[in-house]
Amino acid sequence: MATKYKGILGEPIYKHRDCVRFLFNGKILEGIIGIVDSYGTMEQKEEPSYDIEVGEEVVLYKHILESEIICKISEEEARKEG
């Protein structure tokens, strides 16, 4: 399950190219952070969010809230997701 921690604007926990496990529509996915939105997005300004690349064909999951990220993982784990 995703963390109950709600990130602080301007102070993201994760950085560009970190490999993470995250929750999306009730599914757990693994990928690599492509973009860090440190101050949230136009739609929400309560916590940092991330655009995360998943799979070898690279599907981009946009605006994933920091509170939806479960943990950091190894690059090998992130690359095998698809």
Buried (B, 14 or more C-beta within 10 A) or exposed (E): EBBEEEBEBEEBBBEEEBBBBBBBEEEEBBBBBBEBBBEBEEEEEEBBBBBBBBBEEEEEBEBBBBBBBBEBBEEEBBBEBE
